[in-house]
Amino acid sequence: MAPRANWKGYLKVGELSCPVSLFTAASTSERIAFHTLSRKTGRRVHRQFVDSVTGKPVEAADQVKGYQTGQDEYVVLEPEEIAAAIPESDKTLSILAFVACGAIDDVYFDRPYYLAPGNAAAVQAYATLREGMRAKKVAAIASAMLFRRMRTVLVRADQNGLIATTLNFDYEIRSAKEAFEDIPKLKLGAEMMDLAKHIIKTKAGKFDVKAFDDRYEAAIVDLVRAKVEGKPLKKRAPVAAGKVVDLMEALRQSAGARGGAKKAKTAARSTKGAAKSPRAGRPRRKAS
């Protein structure tokens, strides 16, 4: 069964336009989810909005959105006022510019979507744009009214289709300078850099998403299964407190352990070869 499109519209650049459909690429629906229950009855409980002063319940018909302007001061916004303020959607994903694929810092990435042709007639125009972008190694910056908000979207060629990633606006990204301002600037010595490079080289590999497990999800599944089947719950082994060690010494030990293992392996091969050699154990002839 084909997934249901989150949005349908037109992808447009200049005079080229084609119908497209947007599908969710990442979903949390498969994650373990909990319900809040009454401990006494075992039945689900529901949230209820109450007045912050009187504590009395406020019915849905009496609830309205408000924007805070000061301490306990709000501007009330009626549903029809909000609806009238939202720009009208023309169902068009308009390409504004093409940029190098690596030009956008991924800190701005929000949510990924699959962008597919809207119908069979759109495939040729869709493929033309996709292959043009792939050949020039560029991505498209587009904008559209998506899910009641004007969004900036990064569109990239991927396999036989297009990936559309919504982007965060500048005001939504916190300053990296504030996060890193307390980190002192250090001048690292050549030995430290050489050891760091060695450690990285020994751990070189490729990313395979299937090789990474969600240990939390697996642990909760095991817990639920044990509770349902009435089995005793496993006790988690205490985590040993890590020792505070000198970074330089730790790097040396890590490099030494790997280097030592390699030397031992080489030595073992040499010993094994010597044992098989018919010359092993014979005294060497002295040079005359």
C-alpha positions as CSV (number, residue, x, y, z in Angstrom):
1,M,0.0,0.0,0.0
2,A,1.5,3.4,-1.1
3,P,2.0,5.9,1.7
4,R,-0.3,8.9,1.9
5,A,1.1,12.2,0.8
6,N,1.5,14.9,3.4
7,W,1.2,17.6,0.8
8,K,0.5,17.9,-3.0
9,G,1.3,20.8,-5.2
10,Y,3.7,21.9,-8.0
11,L,7.5,22.1,-8.2
12,K,8.3,25.2,-10.3
13,V,11.5,26.8,-11.6
14,G,11.1,29.4,-14.4
15,E,8.8,28.0,-17.0
16,L,9.3,24.4,-15.9
17,S,6.6,23.1,-13.6
18,C,5.4,19.6,-12.6
19,P,3.0,18.1,-10.0
20,V,4.7,16.7,-7.0
21,S,3.8,14.9,-3.8
22,L,5.6,15.2,-0.4
23,F,6.0,12.2,1.8
24,T,7.3,11.9,5.4
25,A,10.9,10.5,5.3
26,A,11.4,10.2,9.1
27,S,8.6,9.2,11.5
28,T,8.4,8.5,15.3
29,S,5.2,6.5,15.0
30,E,7.1,3.2,15.4
31,R,8.7,4.2,18.7
32,I,7.6,2.8,22.0
33,A,4.8,5.1,23.4
34,F,3.3,5.2,26.9
35,H,-0.1,6.2,28.1
36,T,-0.8,7.7,31.5
37,L,-3.0,5.6,33.7
38,S,-4.7,5.8,37.0
39,R,-2.7,3.6,39.4
40,K,-5.9,2.7,41.3
41,T,-8.2,1.7,38.3
42,G,-5.6,1.0,35.6
43,R,-7.7,3.1,33.2
44,R,-6.3,6.0,31.0
45,V,-6.5,9.5,32.3
46,H,-7.0,12.6,30.2
47,R,-5.5,16.1,30.5
48,Q,-7.9,19.0,31.4
49,F,-7.3,22.7,31.0
50,V,-7.9,24.7,34.1
51,D,-7.9,28.4,35.0
52,S,-4.5,29.3,36.4
53,V,-6.1,31.4,39.2
54,T,-9.4,29.7,40.1
55,G,-8.3,26.2,39.2
56,K,-11.7,25.6,37.6
57,P,-11.9,23.5,34.3
58,V,-12.2,25.6,31.1
59,E,-14.3,24.0,28.4
60,A,-13.0,23.7,24.8
61,A,-15.5,26.3,23.6
62,D,-14.1,28.8,26.1
63,Q,-10.5,28.3,25.2
64,V,-8.8,30.9,23.0
65,K,-5.1,31.5,21.9
66,G,-3.2,34.4,23.4
67,Y,0.2,36.0,22.9
68,Q,2.0,37.2,26.0
69,T,3.0,40.8,26.1
70,G,3.9,41.2,29.7
71,Q,3.6,39.7,33.2
72,D,0.1,38.1,33.2
73,E,-0.8,40.3,30.1
74,Y,-2.0,38.7,26.9
75,V,-3.4,39.7,23.5
76,V,-6.3,37.4,22.6
77,L,-6.3,36.1,19.1
78,E,-9.5,34.6,17.7
79,P,-9.3,31.6,15.3
80,E,-10.7,33.6,12.4
81,E,-8.1,36.4,13.0
82,I,-5.2,33.9,12.9
83,A,-6.6,32.2,9.8
84,A,-6.9,35.6,8.0
85,A,-3.3,36.5,8.9
86,I,-1.8,33.3,7.4
87,P,-0.7,33.7,3.8
88,E,-2.9,31.9,1.2
89,S,-1.2,28.8,-0.1
90,D,-0.8,28.6,-3.9
91,K,0.3,24.9,-3.6
92,T,3.6,25.8,-5.3
93,L,7.1,24.9,-4.3
94,S,9.0,27.7,-6.0
95,I,12.7,27.2,-6.6
96,L,14.5,30.5,-5.8
97,A,18.1,29.5,-6.5
98,F,20.5,26.6,-7.1
99,V,23.5,26.3,-4.7
100,A,26.4,23.9,-4.2
101,C,25.3,20.7,-2.4
102,G,27.5,21.4,0.6
103,A,26.7,25.1,0.8
104,I,24.1,24.8,3.6
105,D,25.3,24.1,7.1
106,D,23.3,21.0,8.3
107,V,22.6,22.8,11.6
108,Y,19.8,24.5,9.6
109,F,18.2,21.1,8.6
110,D,14.8,20.5,10.1
111,R,12.8,17.6,8.7
112,P,13.4,15.4,5.6
113,Y,10.7,14.5,3.1
114,Y,10.6,12.5,-0.1
115,L,9.5,14.6,-3.1
116,A,8.0,12.4,-5.8
117,P,6.2,13.0,-9.1
118,G,2.5,13.8,-8.5
119,N,1.4,11.7,-11.5
120,A,2.7,9.7,-14.5
121,A,2.6,12.8,-16.7
122,A,5.0,14.6,-14.4
123,V,7.8,12.1,-14.6
124,Q,9.6,13.5,-17.6
125,A,9.8,17.1,-16.2
126,Y,10.7,15.7,-12.8
127,A,13.5,13.6,-14.1
128,T,14.8,16.5,-16.2
129,L,15.2,18.6,-13.1
130,R,16.6,15.8,-11.0
131,E,19.3,14.8,-13.6
132,G,20.2,18.4,-14.3
133,M,20.8,19.0,-10.6
134,R,22.8,15.8,-10.3
135,A,25.0,16.7,-13.3
136,K,25.8,20.1,-12.0
137,K,26.2,18.9,-8.4
138,V,23.8,21.5,-7.0
139,A,20.8,21.6,-4.7
140,A,17.7,23.9,-5.0
141,I,16.6,26.4,-2.4
142,A,12.8,26.6,-2.6
143,S,9.9,28.1,-0.7
144,A,6.3,27.1,-0.1
145,M,3.4,27.4,2.2
146,L,3.7,24.0,4.0
147,F,1.5,23.0,7.0
148,R,0.2,26.5,7.7
149,R,3.7,28.0,7.6
150,M,5.9,29.6,5.0
151,R,8.9,27.3,4.8
152,T,12.3,27.3,3.1
153,V,13.2,23.9,1.6
154,L,16.4,22.4,0.4
155,V,15.8,20.0,-2.6
156,R,18.5,17.5,-3.5
157,A,18.8,14.6,-6.0
158,D,18.9,11.3,-4.3
159,Q,18.9,7.9,-6.1
160,N,15.9,7.9,-8.4
161,G,14.1,10.8,-6.6
162,L,14.4,14.1,-4.7
163,I,14.8,14.7,-1.0
164,A,13.2,17.9,0.3
165,T,14.4,19.1,3.7
166,T,12.7,21.9,5.5
167,L,15.2,24.4,6.9
168,N,15.1,26.3,10.2
169,F,15.1,30.1,10.0
170,D,18.1,32.0,11.3
171,Y,16.2,33.2,14.4
172,E,15.5,29.5,15.3
173,I,19.2,28.6,15.5
174,R,21.0,29.3,18.7
175,S,24.4,31.0,18.5
176,A,27.3,28.6,18.4
177,K,29.5,31.3,19.8
178,E,27.5,31.3,23.0
179,A,27.8,27.5,23.3
180,F,31.5,27.4,22.7
181,E,32.7,30.7,24.3
182,D,33.9,29.1,27.5
183,I,36.2,26.6,25.7
184,P,39.8,27.8,26.0
185,K,42.0,28.0,22.9
186,L,44.8,25.4,23.2
187,K,47.9,24.9,21.1
188,L,48.3,21.1,20.7
189,G,51.8,19.6,20.4
190,A,52.9,17.5,17.5
191,E,52.9,14.3,19.6
192,M,49.3,14.9,20.7
193,M,48.2,15.4,17.1
194,D,50.1,12.4,15.8
195,L,48.5,10.2,18.5
196,A,45.0,11.6,17.8
197,K,45.4,10.9,14.1
198,H,46.6,7.4,14.8
199,I,43.6,6.6,17.0
200,I,41.2,8.0,14.3
201,K,43.0,6.0,11.6
202,T,42.5,2.8,13.6
203,K,38.8,3.5,14.0
204,A,38.2,4.4,10.4
205,G,35.0,2.8,8.9
206,K,31.8,3.4,7.0
207,F,28.4,4.5,8.2
208,D,25.8,1.8,8.2
209,V,22.5,2.8,9.9
210,K,21.6,-0.9,10.4
211,A,24.7,-1.4,12.6
212,F,23.3,1.0,15.2
213,D,20.7,-0.2,17.7
214,D,18.2,1.8,19.7
215,R,19.2,0.2,23.1
216,Y,16.5,2.2,24.9
217,E,13.7,0.9,22.6
218,A,15.0,-2.7,22.9
219,A,15.3,-2.5,26.7
220,I,11.7,-1.2,27.0
221,V,10.4,-4.0,24.6
222,D,12.1,-6.6,26.8
223,L,10.7,-5.0,29.9
224,V,7.1,-5.0,28.5
225,R,7.4,-8.6,27.3
226,A,8.7,-9.7,30.8
227,K,5.8,-8.0,32.5
228,V,3.2,-9.5,30.2
229,E,4.7,-13.0,30.6
230,G,5.1,-12.6,34.3
231,K,8.8,-13.2,34.2
232,P,11.2,-11.8,36.8
233,L,12.7,-8.4,35.7
234,K,16.4,-8.4,35.0
235,K,18.5,-6.3,37.3
236,R,20.8,-3.8,35.6
237,A,24.5,-4.2,36.5
238,P,25.9,-1.1,38.1
239,V,28.0,1.1,35.9
240,A,31.6,1.3,37.1
241,A,32.8,4.8,37.7
242,G,35.4,5.8,35.1
243,K,38.9,6.7,36.2
244,V,40.1,10.2,35.5
245,V,43.3,9.7,33.4
246,D,45.7,11.9,31.7
247,L,44.6,12.4,28.0
248,M,48.1,12.0,26.7
249,E,48.7,8.8,28.6
250,A,45.3,7.4,27.5
251,L,46.2,8.1,23.8
252,R,49.6,6.5,24.2
253,Q,48.0,3.4,25.8
254,S,45.4,3.2,23.1
255,A,48.0,3.5,20.4
256,G,50.3,1.1,22.2
257,A,47.6,-1.5,22.7
258,R,46.8,-1.6,19.0
259,G,50.5,-1.4,18.0
260,G,51.3,-4.2,20.5
261,A,48.6,-6.4,19.2
262,K,49.9,-5.9,15.7
263,K,53.5,-6.7,16.8
264,A,52.3,-9.8,18.6
265,K,50.4,-11.0,15.6
266,T,53.4,-10.5,13.4
267,A,55.6,-12.3,15.9
268,A,53.2,-15.2,16.1
269,R,53.3,-15.6,12.3
270,S,57.1,-15.5,12.3
271,T,57.3,-18.2,15.1
272,K,54.8,-20.3,13.2
273,G,56.8,-20.0,10.0
274,A,60.0,-20.9,11.8
275,A,58.5,-24.0,13.3
276,K,57.6,-25.3,9.9
277,S,61.0,-24.5,8.3
278,P,63.4,-27.5,7.9
279,R,66.3,-25.2,8.8
280,A,64.8,-24.4,12.2
281,G,67.1,-25.3,15.1
282,R,70.2,-25.9,12.9
283,P,73.4,-24.0,13.7
284,R,74.5,-21.5,11.1
285,R,77.7,-22.2,9.2
286,K,80.5,-19.8,10.1
287,A,81.7,-17.7,7.3
288,S,85.1,-18.9,6.2
